[in-house]
Amino acid sequence: MKNLKKPIPWLFFLLFIFLVFSFSVTALAAGPKALDPNYKVVRLVKDTLFPGCNGATIGLDGALYMVHTAIGQVSRVDLKTMKVSRFAPPYGGTFITDDITSDDKDNFFVTGTTPLVGEVYRINRHGVKTVIARGLTAPNGIQYNKKTGRLFTTECFQANRIFELDPNGVKEPKLLVKENVIPVPEGFDFDPKTHDLIIPDMGSGKILRVNPDKGDITTIAEKYTAPIALKVGPDNMAYFPELGGGVYRLSLDGKEKEKLAQLPPGLDNLAITPEGRLFITSYWDATVYEVATNGSGKYKTLFPKGPNQINGVIFKNGKLLISDAIMIRSLEKDKYVASKLNAWAAHGMPLPIGLADGPGDQVFWPDSVNNAVAIGNPTTGEFKAVAGELNRPMAVLMSKNEPKIYVTEYGAGQITEVSLTDGAKKVLVKGLEGPLALTIIDISLYVAEGKLGRISKVDLETGKAEVFLSGVVGKVGALANDGKGNLLALDGASGRLFRINPENLAISVIAEDLPVGYGAAGSYPGVEFPIPMTVNAKGNIYIPTAERGLIMLERKK
């Protein structure tokens, strides 16, 4: 499975992801309401400020600006008051935003990473973007040299090239370093004297110097462990975090080296003010650290920790599990706790962009970036690929009677059966319009089709499909069996949860103003993502919110 050799450990997406749950403003303002008297709304986990934090920079106004791959948003932090506000919204056409830099004209430049996007944006002072480059594979790090007016970007995990970009978007990107010459070039900065690019290579653990005109590469330092981003401070020293939590300072000739602090793992990027205040972003824990640069090793956690954007949820063995494109976590009281299934910590693990029940203690998940499905044990951390070379798999469902799973392939418009015995794939039904979510009631498989906002029904014995419901549920993001033979359909557009009786098509609304949403990643073509929802044996319905909280629609006895 060639596309499983180098899974992208972020999707920060995805997830990727992203984007996927760009929230419904109306739903958030009103608050969820149960319309069915047999249910009541219970808030299990509070919302968080933002999902995983990625690239960061200091703007001309002295504020900290950072991007979130999961929702495509740019956040602004006032460093005097520490107040957080939205600078560029998640609905403004910026997708999987991975890094950010600024020029001397009050503009920002942001990368939209992964092959799903492959764009670079210029964002003006009003937070409105213009695409200045497209067709790249996985643009990641980006930096504008205010002295020379030149703009460069790196690609990481896929292609691993370096380009010079036209800040005005008129000229095509100019290749500086060819594919895979540097294993994984990450976020970078410039030598203020020579204007060389100073690049951390996450793949080799080296800090590199790259000539901006010829692309010649020399090594400044080596033997670091996954250095993930770098900035040059006002003291002309390079500062960089490792993925594992180490924070370092290095002279640009490589002769002076110092470890400044040891932070929790899962770091992503950094920014440093003209006064020398050092800020490190955390992708895993969705927060920002301020690190002392005086050698004391001290640091402060500036915001409450939380998950990345939640894209999957199941109830298994008495526990609620969620996926967030980084890892699988369990709900412990009112907190999400990391399991041992972590795509950043485990080499080669497909990204958990969704979640489904599996046999025994195992769970399934799709990876729509690397086009794979995997199975793993959250307790032990063991995992393996079940299938590869799929076309944007969005949901997985295990058969009740046979050793196989059903997979929605959004890109192919089909449902594919995958044997758990030998991995053989067989198309069950094709011709669907953006299949997103699945559930089984009796012998029928119900499929949410995102492109047309409808639900189809597939006979599992014959594979024949027919439209089941059309024109009622606007954007069907999730389906489930309520335990009594009724179909639950969650509408990401209206924030309503519908119950449909398959026998007579009687429709009722269980709840409204649910704080969920739907979204898409990528420009042309784009992809949609399902909304997480699950039902336990008691009939309680669990729905993660667009702001990473969790509500339960508790069924009354």
Residue pairs with C-beta under 8 A, 6 or more apart in sequence:
1 372
1 385
1 387
1 388
1 389
2 388
2 389
3 370
3 371
3 372
3 388
3 389
4 348
4 350
4 370
4 372
4 385
4 388
5 348
6 157
6 158
6 370
7 343
7 348
7 349
7 350
7 351
7 367
7 369
7 370
7 372
8 114
8 138
8 157
8 158
8 351
8 369
8 370
9 157
9 343
9 344
9 349
9 351
10 69
10 98
10 113
10 157
10 283
10 325
10 326
10 344
10 351
11 17
11 18
11 69
11 70
11 96
11 114
11 325
11 326
11 351
11 353
11 367
11 369
12 52
12 54
12 68
12 69
12 70
12 96
12 98
12 113
12 268
12 283
12 308
12 325
12 326
13 19
13 20
13 69
13 70
13 96
13 114
13 116
13 325
13 351
13 353
13 368
13 369
13 521
14 20
14 69
14 70
14 96
14 114
14 116
14 311
14 325
14 351
14 353
14 368
14 369
14 521
14 529
15 69
15 70
15 96
15 308
15 309
15 311
15 325
15 351
15 353
15 368
15 369
15 521
15 529
16 69
16 70
16 96
16 114
16 116
16 309
16 311
16 325
16 351
16 353
16 368
16 369
16 521
16 529
17 69
17 70
17 96
17 309
17 311
17 325
17 353
17 521
17 529
18 51
18 69
18 70
18 71
18 72
18 96
18 309
18 311
18 325
18 519
18 521
18 529
19 70
19 71
19 72
19 90
19 95
19 96
19 519
19 520
19 521
19 529
20 70
20 71
20 309
20 311
20 518
20 519
20 520
20 521
20 528
20 529
20 530
20 531
21 71
21 309
21 310
21 311
21 516
21 517
21 518
21 519
21 529
21 531
21 544
21 546
22 71
22 72
22 90
22 91
22 517
22 518
22 519
22 546
23 90
23 515
23 516
23 517
23 545
23 546
23 547
24 492
24 493
24 494
24 495
24 515
24 516
24 517
24 546
26 495
26 513
27 495
27 513
27 514
27 515
27 516
27 517
27 546
28 515
28 546
28 547
30 513
31 513
31 515
32 41
32 495
32 511
32 512
32 513
32 514
32 515
32 551
33 41
33 511
33 512
33 513
34 40
34 41
34 510
34 511
34 553
35 508
35 509
35 510
35 511
35 512
36 499
36 508
36 509
36 510
36 511
37 556
38 555
38 556
39 510
39 511
39 541
39 553
39 554
39 555
39 556
40 553
40 554
40 556
41 511
41 551
41 552
41 553
41 554
42 551
42 552
42 553
42 554
43 549
43 550
43 551
44 331
44 334
44 542
44 549
44 550
44 551
44 552
45 331
45 334
45 335
45 336
45 548
45 549
45 550
46 334
46 549
47 515
47 545
47 547
47 548
47 549
48 286
48 304
48 306
48 307
48 547
48 548
48 549
49 84
49 286
49 303
49 304
49 306
50 68
50 71
50 73
50 75
50 84
50 286
50 303
51 68
51 70
51 71
51 286
51 306
51 307
51 308
51 309
51 324
51 548
52 68
52 69
52 70
52 268
52 282
52 283
52 284
52 285
52 286
52 307
52 308
52 309
52 324
52 326
53 66
53 68
53 75
53 268
53 269
53 281
53 282
53 283
53 286
53 287
53 288
54 66
54 67
54 68
54 69
54 97
54 98
54 99
54 268
54 269
54 281
54 283
55 66
55 67
55 97
55 98
55 99
55 100
55 110
55 111
55 141
55 142
55 187
55 229
55 268
55 269
55 281
56 64
56 65
56 66
56 67
56 100
56 269
56 270
56 271
56 279
56 281
56 288
57 64
57 65
57 66
57 100
57 101
57 102
57 108
57 271
58 64
58 65
58 102
58 271
58 272
58 273
58 274
59 65
59 76
59 102
59 106
59 108
60 102
60 104
60 106
62 79
62 273
63 76
63 77
63 78
63 79
64 76
64 77
64 79
64 271
64 279
64 288
65 74
65 75
65 76
65 77
65 87
65 100
65 102
65 108
65 271
66 74
66 75
66 77
66 100
66 269
66 271
66 281
66 288
67 73
67 74
67 75
67 97
67 98
67 99
67 100
67 110
68 74
68 75
68 97
69 96
69 97
69 98
69 113
70 308
70 309
70 324
70 325
71 90
71 309
71 519
72 90
72 92
72 94
72 95
72 96
72 97
72 112
72 521
73 86
73 88
73 89
73 90
73 94
73 97
74 86
74 87
74 88
74 94
74 97
74 100
74 108
74 110
74 123
74 127
75 84
75 85
75 86
75 87
76 84
76 85
76 86
76 87
77 83
77 84
77 288
77 302
78 85
79 273
79 277
82 302
84 303
86 127
87 123
87 127
88 94
88 108
88 110
88 123
88 127
88 128
88 129
89 127
90 519
91 519
92 127
92 128
92 129
93 129
93 523
94 110
94 112
94 121
94 123
94 129
95 112
95 116
95 117
95 119
95 521
95 522
95 523
96 112
96 113
96 114
96 116
96 117
96 521
97 110
97 111
97 112
97 113
97 121
98 110
98 111
98 112
98 113
98 139
98 140
98 141
99 110
99 111
99 140
99 141
99 142
99 187
99 229
99 269
100 108
100 109
100 110
100 111
100 142
101 108
101 109
101 142
101 143
101 144
101 151
102 108
102 109
102 144
103 109
103 144
103 146
103 149
103 151
103 167
104 146
106 124
106 125
107 122
107 123
107 124
107 125
107 167
108 122
108 123
109 120
109 121
109 122
109 123
109 132
109 142
109 144
109 151
109 165
109 167
110 120
110 121
110 123
110 129
110 142
111 119
111 120
111 121
111 139
111 140
111 141
111 142
111 153
112 118
112 119
112 120
112 121
112 139
113 138
113 139
113 140
113 156
114 138
114 158
114 369
115 137
115 138
115 158
115 369
116 369
116 521
116 522
116 527
117 521
117 522
117 523
118 134
118 135
118 136
118 137
118 138
118 139
119 131
119 133
119 134
119 136
119 139
119 523
120 131
120 132
120 133
120 134
120 136
120 139
120 142
120 153
120 165
121 129
121 130
121 131
121 132
122 129
122 130
122 132
122 167
122 169
123 129
123 130
124 130
130 169
131 169
131 523
132 165
132 166
132 167
132 168
132 169
133 139
133 153
133 163
133 165
133 166
133 169
133 172
133 173
134 523
136 153
136 155
136 159
136 163
136 173
137 155
137 158
137 159
137 161
138 155
138 156
138 157
138 158
138 159
139 153
139 154
139 155
139 163
140 153
140 154
140 155
140 156
140 157
140 185
140 186
140 187
141 153
141 154
141 156
141 185
141 186
141 187
141 188
141 199
141 229
142 151
142 152
142 153
142 154
142 165
142 187
143 151
143 152
143 187
143 188
143 189
143 190
143 197
144 150
144 151
144 167
145 151
145 152
145 190
145 195
147 190
147 192
147 195
148 195
148 212
149 167
150 164
150 195
150 212
151 164
151 165
151 166
151 167
152 162
152 163
152 164
152 165
152 176
152 188
152 197
152 212
153 162
153 163
153 165
153 173
154 160
154 161
154 162
154 185
154 186
154 187
154 188
154 199
155 161
155 162
155 163
155 185
156 184
156 185
156 186
156 202
157 184
159 179
159 180
160 179
160 180
160 181
160 182
160 183
160 184
160 185
160 203
161 175
161 176
161 177
161 178
161 179
162 175
162 176
162 177
162 182
162 185
162 197
162 199
162 210
162 215
163 173
163 174
163 175
163 176
164 173
164 174
164 176
164 212
165 173
165 174
166 172
166 173
176 210
176 212
176 215
177 185
177 210
177 215
177 217
181 217
182 199
182 201
182 203
182 204
182 208
182 217
183 201
183 202
183 203
183 204
184 201
184 202
184 203
184 204
185 199
185 200
185 201
185 202
185 208
186 199
186 200
186 201
186 202
186 227
186 228
186 229
186 230
187 200
187 228
187 229
187 230
187 231
187 269
188 197
188 198
188 199
188 200
188 229
188 230
189 197
189 198
189 230
189 231
189 232
189 238
190 196
190 197
190 198
190 212
190 232
191 198
191 209
191 232
191 252
192 232
192 236
193 236
195 212
196 209
196 210
196 211
196 212
197 209
197 210
197 211
197 212
198 207
198 208
198 209
198 210
198 220
198 230
198 232
198 238
198 252
199 207
199 208
199 209
199 210
199 230
200 206
200 207
200 208
200 224
200 227
200 228
200 229
200 230
200 240
201 207
201 208
201 227
202 226
202 227
202 228
202 243
204 222
205 222
205 223
205 224
205 225
205 226
205 227
206 219
206 220
206 221
206 222
206 224
207 219
207 220
207 221
207 222
207 224
207 227
207 230
207 238
207 240
207 250
207 254
208 217
208 218
208 219
208 220
209 217
209 218
209 219
209 220
209 252
210 216
210 217
211 217
219 254
220 238
220 250
220 252
220 253
220 254
221 250
221 254
221 257
224 240
224 242
224 246
224 248
225 242
225 243
225 244
225 246
226 242
226 243
226 244
227 240
227 241
227 242
227 248
228 240
228 241
228 242
228 243
228 267
228 268
228 269
229 240
229 241
229 268
229 269
229 270
230 238
230 239
230 240
230 270
231 238
231 239
231 240
231 270
231 271
231 272
232 238
232 239
232 252
233 239
233 249
233 272
233 276
233 278
233 293
234 272
234 274
234 275
234 276
235 276
236 252
237 249
237 250
237 251
237 252
237 256
238 249
238 250
238 251
238 252
239 247
239 248
239 249
239 250
239 260
239 270
239 272
239 278
239 293
240 247
240 248
240 250
240 270
241 247
241 248
241 263
241 267
241 268
241 269
241 270
241 280
242 248
242 267
243 265
243 266
243 267
243 344
244 265
244 267
245 262
245 263
245 264
245 265
245 266
245 267
246 259
246 261
246 262
246 263
247 259
247 260
247 261
247 262
247 263
247 267
247 278
247 280
247 291
247 299
248 257
248 258
248 259
248 260
249 256
249 257
249 258
249 260
249 293
250 256
250 257
250 258
251 257
258 295
260 278
260 291
260 292
260 293
260 295
260 297
261 291
261 292
261 297
261 298
261 299
262 297
263 280
263 282
263 289
263 291
263 299
264 282
264 284
264 285
265 284
265 345
266 282
266 283
266 284
266 285
266 326
266 344
267 280
267 281
267 282
267 283
268 281
268 282
268 283
269 280
269 281
270 278
270 279
270 280
270 281
271 278
271 279
272 278
272 279
276 293
277 290
278 290
278 291
278 292
278 293
279 288
279 289
279 290
279 291
279 302
280 288
280 289
280 290
280 291
280 299
281 287
281 288
282 288
282 289
282 305
283 308
283 326
283 344
284 308
284 326
284 327
284 338
284 342
284 344
285 305
285 306
286 303
286 305
286 306
286 307
286 308
286 548
287 301
287 302
287 303
287 304
287 305
287 306
288 301
288 302
288 303
289 299
289 300
289 301
289 302
290 299
290 300
290 302
291 298
291 299
292 298
292 299
306 336
306 548
307 322
307 324
307 326
307 329
307 336
307 548
308 324
308 325
308 326
308 548
309 324
309 325
309 548
310 322
310 323
310 324
310 532
310 544
310 548
310 550
311 323
311 324
311 325
311 352
311 353
311 354
311 355
311 529
311 530
311 532
312 322
312 323
312 352
312 353
312 354
312 355
312 356
312 365
312 532
313 320
313 321
313 322
313 323
313 355
313 532
313 533
313 534
313 542
313 543
313 544
313 550
314 320
314 321
314 355
314 356
314 357
314 363
314 534
315 321
315 534
315 535
315 536
315 537
315 542
316 357
316 361
316 363
317 361
319 330
319 331
320 330
320 331
320 534
320 542
320 550
321 328
321 329
321 330
321 331
321 339
321 355
321 363
321 378
322 328
322 329
322 330
322 331
322 336
322 355
322 532
322 544
322 550
323 329
323 352
323 353
323 354
323 355
323 365
324 352
325 343
325 351
325 352
325 353
326 342
326 343
326 344
326 351
326 352
327 338
327 339
327 341
327 342
327 343
327 344
327 345
327 352
328 339
328 341
328 342
328 352
328 355
328 363
328 365
328 376
328 378
329 336
329 337
329 338
329 339
330 336
330 337
330 339
330 378
331 337
331 550
339 378
339 379
339 381
340 377
340 378
340 379
340 380
340 381
341 349
341 352
341 363
341 376
341 377
341 378
341 381
341 383
342 349
342 381
343 349
343 350
343 351
343 352
346 381
346 383
349 374
349 376
349 383
350 365
350 367
350 370
350 372
350 373
350 374
350 383
350 385
351 367
351 369
351 370
352 365
352 367
352 374
353 365
353 366
353 367
353 368
353 369
353 529
354 365
354 366
354 368
354 394
354 395
354 396
354 530
354 532
355 363
355 364
355 365
355 532
356 363
356 364
356 365
356 395
356 396
356 397
356 398
356 405
357 363
357 364
357 398
358 364
358 375
358 398
359 398
359 420
361 377
361 378
361 379
362 375
362 376
362 377
363 375
363 376
363 377
363 378
364 373
364 374
364 375
364 386
364 396
364 398
364 405
365 373
365 374
365 376
365 396
366 372
366 373
366 390
366 393
366 394
366 395
366 396
366 407
367 373
367 374
367 393
368 392
368 393
368 394
368 410
368 527
368 529
370 388
371 388
371 389
371 390
371 391
371 392
371 393
372 385
372 386
372 387
372 388
372 390
372 393
373 385
373 386
373 387
373 390
373 393
373 396
373 405
373 407
373 418
374 383
374 384
374 385
374 386
375 383
375 384
375 386
376 382
376 383
376 384
377 383
386 405
386 418
386 420
386 423
387 393
387 407
387 416
387 418
387 423
387 425
390 407
390 409
390 412
390 416
391 409
391 410
391 411
391 412
392 409
392 410
392 411
392 412
392 527
393 407
393 408
393 409
393 410
394 408
394 409
394 410
394 435
394 436
394 437
394 528
394 529
394 530
395 407
395 408
395 435
395 436
395 437
395 438
395 530
396 405
396 406
396 407
396 408
396 438
397 405
397 406
397 438
397 439
397 440
397 445
398 404
398 405
398 406
399 405
399 406
400 440
403 419
403 420
403 421
404 417
404 418
404 419
404 420
405 417
405 418
405 420
406 415
406 416
406 417
406 418
406 428
406 438
406 445
407 415
407 416
407 417
407 418
408 415
408 435
408 436
408 437
408 438
408 447
409 415
409 416
409 435
410 434
410 435
410 436
410 450
410 527
410 528
411 527
412 430
413 430
413 431
413 432
413 433
413 434
413 435
414 427
414 428
414 429
414 430
414 431
414 432
414 435
415 427
415 428
415 429
415 430
415 432
415 435
415 438
415 445
415 447
415 458
416 425
416 426
416 427
416 428
417 425
417 426
417 427
417 428
418 424
418 425
419 425
419 426
428 445
428 458
428 460
428 463
429 447
429 458
429 463
429 464
429 465
431 465
432 447
432 449
432 456
432 465
433 449
433 450
433 451
433 452
433 454
434 449
434 450
434 451
434 452
434 528
435 447
435 448
435 449
435 450
436 448
436 449
436 450
436 476
436 477
436 528
436 529
436 530
437 447
437 448
437 476
437 477
437 478
437 479
437 530
437 531
438 445
438 446
438 447
438 448
438 479
439 445
439 446
439 479
439 480
439 481
439 487
439 488
440 446
440 460
440 481
441 481
441 485
441 486
441 487
441 502
442 485
442 502
443 459
443 460
443 461
444 457
444 458
444 459
444 460
444 502
445 457
445 458
445 460
446 455
446 456
446 457
446 458
446 468
446 479
446 487
447 455
447 456
447 457
447 458
447 465
447 479
448 455
448 476
448 477
448 478
448 479
448 489
448 530
449 455
449 456
449 476
450 475
450 476
450 477
450 518
450 528
450 530
451 528
452 470
453 470
453 471
453 473
453 474
453 475
453 476
453 493
454 467
454 468
454 469
454 470
454 471
454 473
454 476
455 467
455 468
455 469
455 470
455 473
455 476
455 479
455 487
455 489
455 500
456 465
456 466
456 467
456 468
457 465
457 466
457 467
457 468
457 502
458 464
458 465
459 465
468 502
469 489
469 500
469 505
472 498
472 507
473 489
473 491
473 496
473 498
474 491
474 492
474 493
474 494
475 491
475 492
475 493
475 518
476 489
476 490
476 491
476 492
477 490
477 491
477 492
477 516
477 518
477 529
477 530
477 531
477 533
478 488
478 489
478 490
478 530
478 531
478 532
478 533
478 543
479 487
479 488
479 489
479 490
480 487
480 488
480 533
480 534
480 535
480 541
481 487
481 488
481 535
482 488
482 499
482 535
482 539
482 541
483 535
483 537
483 539
484 539
485 501
485 502
485 503
486 499
486 500
486 501
486 502
487 499
487 500
487 501
487 502
488 497
488 498
488 499
488 500
488 510
488 533
488 535
488 541
489 497
489 498
489 500
490 496
490 497
490 498
490 514
490 516
490 531
490 533
490 543
491 497
491 498
492 516
492 517
492 518
492 531
493 518
494 512
495 512
495 513
495 514
495 515
495 516
495 517
496 509
496 511
496 512
496 514
497 509
497 510
497 511
497 512
497 514
497 541
497 543
497 553
498 507
498 508
498 509
498 510
499 507
499 508
499 509
499 510
500 506
500 507
501 507
510 541
510 553
511 553
514 543
514 545
514 551
515 545
515 546
515 547
515 549
515 551
516 531
516 543
516 544
516 545
516 546
517 531
517 546
518 528
518 529
518 531
519 528
519 529
520 526
520 527
520 528
520 529
521 527
521 529
531 543
532 543
532 544
533 541
533 542
533 543
534 541
534 542
535 541
535 542
536 542
538 555
539 555
540 552
540 553
540 554
540 555
541 552
541 553
541 555
542 550
542 551
542 552
543 550
543 551
543 552
543 553
544 550
545 551
